[in-house]
Amino acid sequence: MPLLKILKDKAYYSRFQVKWRRRREGKTDYYFRKRMICQDKRKYNSPKYRIVVRLSKRNIICQFVNSNIEGDRVINAFYSNKLLSFGIPFGLTNFPSAYACGILLSKKILARKNPDIKHSYINIPNTTKASLDIGLARATAGHKVFACMKGVIDGGIDVPHSEKKYPGYTVEKGFDPIVLKLRIKGEHIYDYMSNLKDEDEVKFNKYFSSSIKLKIPPSGYKELHNSLVSRLLKSD
């Protein structure tokens, strides 16, 4: 067989390598993702779960995800727009709504563990462990993604975390659980709505038009979240 000369043009010797599409779009940090999804080889094919939280202008997305070689597999999910069926008519992207989304997601996950229970929110005792995946969101203290994490933990799933990321933590005094509890109850929203209504009624009518349309006062909105959270926690 005669020898063939392999022609190598300029493109062959080019050293530039185009980065992956989601890296070019600024959507995925693959350096961080690799360390989050890689499982120890001694654990064989045991799944490594993640609680994926993503925020948009009108929705909070909470997903329970497992990574396979083919890609991510969403096992269960809860979206904040489903809170409408739980009696929350508006304000679906605030701190109390994020906490409620976390509780409901954890209950869906634990109910799924029992094949006899379908479409149920009954809590099943389990030792499910998952890591928090916040994507490209800034991990600042008091962020809404940590409200989702707190809801998932209170719902019965083990998530490694630090109290330094909760609202109410200061370097001088440490963590104050009362501040976190008030945030979950929506006390800061009630104060803002009440003060804005007294100071600038035009702004209040613009920012809280849904509250005026549904005839729900600031105290009524706070009670909606309190009753929902108490119902969910009592069902454990």
C-alpha positions as CSV (number, residue, x, y, z in Angstrom):
1,M,0.0,0.0,0.0
2,P,1.5,3.3,-1.0
3,L,2.2,5.9,1.6
4,L,-0.2,8.8,1.8
5,K,0.9,12.3,2.8
6,I,-1.5,13.8,5.4
7,L,-2.1,17.4,4.5
8,K,-2.6,19.6,7.6
9,D,-3.9,23.1,6.9
10,K,-4.0,26.2,9.1
11,A,-7.2,25.1,10.8
12,Y,-5.6,21.9,12.0
13,Y,-2.8,23.6,13.8
14,S,-5.1,26.2,15.4
15,R,-5.0,26.0,19.1
16,F,-8.1,28.0,19.9
17,Q,-10.9,25.8,21.3
18,V,-14.4,27.2,21.5
19,K,-15.9,26.9,24.9
20,W,-19.2,25.0,25.5
21,R,-22.4,26.8,24.5
22,R,-23.8,27.3,28.0
23,R,-20.4,28.6,29.1
24,R,-20.4,31.1,26.3
25,E,-23.9,32.2,27.2
26,G,-23.0,32.6,30.8
27,K,-25.5,30.0,32.0
28,T,-23.4,27.3,33.5
29,D,-20.2,27.3,35.6
30,Y,-18.8,24.0,34.6
31,Y,-15.9,24.2,37.1
32,F,-18.4,24.4,40.0
33,R,-20.9,21.9,38.3
34,K,-18.2,19.2,38.0
35,R,-17.5,19.3,41.7
36,M,-21.2,19.3,42.6
37,I,-22.3,16.2,40.5
38,C,-19.2,14.0,40.7
39,Q,-19.7,11.0,42.8
40,D,-17.1,9.0,44.6
41,K,-16.2,5.8,42.6
42,R,-16.4,3.7,45.7
43,K,-20.1,4.5,45.9
44,Y,-20.7,2.9,42.6
45,N,-24.0,4.0,41.0
46,S,-25.6,5.6,44.1
47,P,-27.4,8.9,43.1
48,K,-26.2,12.3,44.1
49,Y,-29.2,14.6,44.4
50,R,-29.4,18.3,44.1
51,I,-32.0,20.9,45.0
52,V,-32.0,23.2,42.1
53,V,-33.4,26.7,42.7
54,R,-33.9,29.2,39.9
55,L,-35.6,32.6,40.1
56,S,-37.4,34.6,37.4
57,K,-39.5,37.7,37.5
58,R,-42.8,35.9,38.0
59,N,-41.8,32.5,39.2
60,I,-39.6,30.4,41.6
61,I,-38.5,27.1,40.3
62,C,-37.6,24.3,42.8
63,Q,-36.4,21.0,41.3
64,F,-35.1,17.7,42.7
65,V,-32.4,16.6,40.2
66,N,-30.2,13.7,39.8
67,S,-27.3,13.7,37.2
68,N,-26.7,10.8,34.9
69,I,-24.1,10.4,32.1
70,E,-26.8,11.4,29.6
71,G,-27.6,14.6,31.5
72,D,-29.7,15.9,34.4
73,R,-32.9,14.1,35.3
74,V,-35.6,16.1,37.1
75,I,-37.2,13.7,39.5
76,N,-39.7,16.2,41.0
77,A,-40.4,19.9,40.8
78,F,-42.6,22.6,42.3
79,Y,-43.3,26.0,40.8
80,S,-44.4,29.0,42.8
81,N,-47.3,29.7,40.4
82,K,-48.9,26.5,41.8
83,L,-49.3,28.4,45.1
84,L,-52.5,29.9,43.6
85,S,-54.2,26.6,44.4
86,F,-53.0,26.8,48.0
87,G,-54.7,30.1,48.6
88,I,-51.8,32.6,47.8
89,P,-53.3,34.9,45.1
90,F,-50.3,37.2,44.5
91,G,-46.8,37.8,45.5
92,L,-45.5,34.5,44.3
93,T,-41.8,35.4,44.2
94,N,-41.2,36.8,47.7
95,F,-39.4,35.2,50.7
96,P,-42.4,33.5,52.3
97,S,-43.5,32.0,48.9
98,A,-40.0,30.7,48.4
99,Y,-40.1,29.0,51.8
100,A,-43.5,27.5,51.0
101,C,-42.1,26.1,47.6
102,G,-39.3,24.4,49.5
103,I,-41.7,22.7,51.9
104,L,-44.1,21.5,49.2
105,L,-41.2,20.2,47.1
106,S,-39.8,18.2,50.0
107,K,-43.2,16.7,50.7
108,K,-43.6,15.7,47.0
109,I,-40.2,14.0,47.1
110,L,-40.8,12.1,50.3
111,A,-44.3,11.0,49.2
112,R,-42.7,9.7,46.0
113,K,-40.6,7.3,48.0
114,N,-43.7,5.3,49.0
115,P,-45.3,3.7,45.8
116,D,-48.7,3.4,47.6
117,I,-49.1,7.2,47.9
118,K,-49.8,9.1,44.7
119,H,-50.2,12.8,44.3
120,S,-50.0,13.2,48.1
121,Y,-48.2,15.6,50.4
122,I,-48.0,13.2,53.3
123,N,-44.5,13.2,54.9
124,I,-42.7,9.8,54.8
125,P,-39.8,9.4,57.2
126,N,-36.6,9.2,55.1
127,T,-33.0,10.1,55.2
128,T,-32.8,11.7,51.8
129,K,-29.8,14.0,51.4
130,A,-29.3,16.6,48.7
131,S,-27.0,19.6,47.9
132,L,-28.2,23.1,47.1
133,D,-27.7,24.3,43.5
134,I,-28.2,28.0,43.1
135,G,-26.7,28.4,39.7
136,L,-25.2,31.8,39.0
137,A,-27.2,33.5,41.8
138,R,-25.1,35.5,44.4
139,A,-24.9,33.6,47.7
140,T,-25.6,36.7,49.8
141,A,-27.1,36.3,53.2
142,G,-30.9,36.5,53.2
143,H,-31.3,35.5,49.6
144,K,-34.5,33.9,48.5
145,V,-32.7,30.7,47.4
146,F,-31.9,30.1,51.0
147,A,-35.6,30.5,51.9
148,C,-36.2,27.5,49.5
149,M,-33.4,25.6,51.2
150,K,-34.9,26.3,54.7
151,G,-38.3,25.0,53.5
152,V,-36.8,21.8,52.1
153,I,-35.0,21.2,55.3
154,D,-38.1,21.8,57.4
155,G,-40.0,19.5,55.1
156,G,-37.7,16.6,56.0
157,I,-34.7,16.5,53.6
158,D,-31.1,16.8,54.8
159,V,-29.3,19.7,53.0
160,P,-25.8,20.7,54.2
161,H,-25.9,24.4,55.0
162,S,-24.6,27.2,57.2
163,E,-26.8,29.5,59.3
164,K,-24.6,32.4,58.2
165,K,-26.7,32.6,55.0
166,Y,-30.0,33.1,56.7
167,P,-31.4,36.6,57.4
168,G,-30.7,37.6,60.9
169,Y,-27.1,36.7,61.0
170,T,-24.5,39.3,61.9
171,V,-20.8,38.9,62.7
172,E,-21.1,40.6,66.0
173,K,-24.3,38.9,67.4
174,G,-24.4,35.7,65.4
175,F,-27.6,34.1,64.1
176,D,-31.0,35.3,65.4
177,P,-33.7,32.8,64.6
178,I,-36.5,35.3,65.4
179,V,-35.5,37.4,62.4
180,L,-35.7,34.4,60.1
181,K,-39.1,33.4,61.6
182,L,-40.5,36.9,61.0
183,R,-39.2,36.8,57.4
184,I,-40.9,33.5,56.8
185,K,-44.2,34.9,58.1
186,G,-44.0,37.9,55.8
187,E,-43.7,40.5,58.5
188,H,-41.4,42.6,56.4
189,I,-43.9,42.6,53.5
190,Y,-46.7,43.7,55.9
191,D,-44.6,46.5,57.3
192,Y,-43.7,47.7,53.8
193,M,-47.3,47.6,52.6
194,S,-48.6,49.4,55.7
195,N,-45.9,52.2,55.6
196,L,-46.3,52.7,51.8
197,K,-50.1,52.9,52.1
198,D,-49.7,55.7,54.7
199,E,-46.9,57.6,53.0
200,D,-47.7,57.3,49.2
201,E,-51.0,55.9,48.2
202,V,-50.3,56.4,44.5
203,K,-47.3,54.1,44.7
204,F,-49.2,51.6,46.9
205,N,-52.0,51.4,44.2
206,K,-49.3,50.8,41.6
207,Y,-47.2,48.2,43.4
208,F,-50.0,46.3,45.1
209,S,-52.8,46.6,42.5
210,S,-53.6,42.8,42.9
211,S,-54.1,43.3,46.6
212,I,-56.6,46.2,45.9
213,K,-58.4,44.2,43.2
214,L,-58.9,41.2,45.5
215,K,-59.7,43.4,48.5
216,I,-56.9,41.8,50.6
217,P,-55.4,44.2,53.2
218,P,-51.7,44.0,54.3
219,S,-52.7,42.0,57.4
220,G,-54.8,39.6,55.4
221,Y,-51.9,38.8,53.1
222,K,-49.7,38.0,56.0
223,E,-52.4,35.7,57.5
224,L,-52.6,33.8,54.2
225,H,-48.9,32.9,54.4
226,N,-49.1,32.1,58.1
227,S,-52.0,29.8,57.7
228,L,-50.4,28.0,54.7
229,V,-47.1,27.4,56.5
230,S,-48.8,26.2,59.7
231,R,-51.0,23.8,57.7
232,L,-47.9,22.4,55.9
233,L,-45.9,21.9,59.1
234,K,-48.8,20.3,61.0
235,S,-49.3,17.7,58.3
236,D,-45.8,16.2,59.1
